[in-house]
Structure formats: structure tokens, C-alpha cells
Amino acid sequence: MPIIAGIEEAGRGPVIGPMVMAIAVINAQKISYLSEIGVKDSKKLSPKRRDSLFDQLKEILDAYKYIIISPQEIDAALESENSNLNWLEAEKSIELYNLIIKEIHIDQLILDCPSTNIESYRAYLEKRMHIDPQCLIAEHKADENYPIVSAASIIAKVIRDREIQKLQRKYKVDFGSGYSSDPRTQNFLKEWMKNHNKLPEFVRKSWITAKNILNEAKQRKLDDFRD
């Protein structure tokens, strides 16, 4: 039976914390088990349910791996003339694929495409992965349509949630969801800036929310100097 792999990310949008990408691998004869245990897009599951499924996935999957992408690496990609968040995802997908094929042969790879230009994105992956085009599926909403991609999304989300919990324990802070739209996140960033005169290392400085807070702080300094 063919071996199927899925790749997905978690934490693409927040201003706080890393992005995590994961690859999940399963023998096709076991693929039905994923639906049977309730695997679906991680965004449609509660944190408790994701944790429970993650434990089950570790037993069912033939292999899995994940990569934690720091805010600094995300900022570097966004500030580069030759990259952006989509191409960073592509590079990390290639990295995950190359890691997993050292351990197990992959017959089919499915991933959630972040780019509006699916053909260009898929062609780039095909070339860099040296993979047969018939073995690669890149689609929008793959995390909803393919259980193995949903499995990867659960792994990525659980790992990211744990990384966020580590940050909150380490710094003894509650910054809410970490999304720019969250008032708790906004208040946390403003208070931290006020107290430390800089944003914390776990914040994506390239996000417009962070840039606005930094610019506001610079403007206040100028105003104070003029006074």
C-alpha cells in the first residue's frame, strides 16, 4: 500500500510566538483510522480534543516531524527582497520532506497551499523536492479535505500551543491569543513597550501591529524631546 504524507502549519497569523509546520505520514491502509478517531482541521477542535488526538496520532502514524519557526526567522523572510511568508512555508515544507524521506519512502505528498498561484507554488516544490509531479498535491483547504493534512495541522497546533504556554510561564505574562485583533494582545504589547522600551523577542516585529507600537513609542520620544 502507498505511503501518504501531509504537511500543514499552525500560527501563521499571530503577532506573538513562532509558526510551527508539521508533516504526518501514514500507510494508506490505515488512513480510515484518522476519520474514525475524529481527525479534522485543528481549528475546528478544542484544545483538549487536539491534545487527545495528538496522543492517538503518535500511535497510529508511521512517522511525523515538525519544525518550529521563530519570530526572527519570520521577520527575516518578510523583510527580505527575495522571500515572503509563502516562500518561507515552501522552504520549510521542503525541509520537512527531506527530513522524513531519510526515514521512510513517500508515495504521495499533500499540502495546504498558502499561495493564490497554486501552479507556481507546486512547480517550485516539485523542482526542489525532486518529486514526481503526480505524487504531489497542493490545494487550498487541504487541511479540510484530506485527513492526513488535518493530522499534520493537529500536530502543528498542539506544538505551537505548548510553545506559547512555555512563553507565558517563562515571562509570567498573559498576552491573550497572540493575534493582533485581540485587545489583550494589544494591551500587553503596549504595556511591555512602555515598561521595557522595546518589544519582547517573541514578537514578530514585521507585523503591522508591532510596527505601529514601535512608531508610536518613537513619536512619543520625539514629542518629549521637543517639550
Order of alpha helices (4+ residues) and beta strands (2+ residues): beta-beta-alpha-alpha-beta-alpha-alpha-beta-alpha-beta-alpha-alpha-alpha-alpha
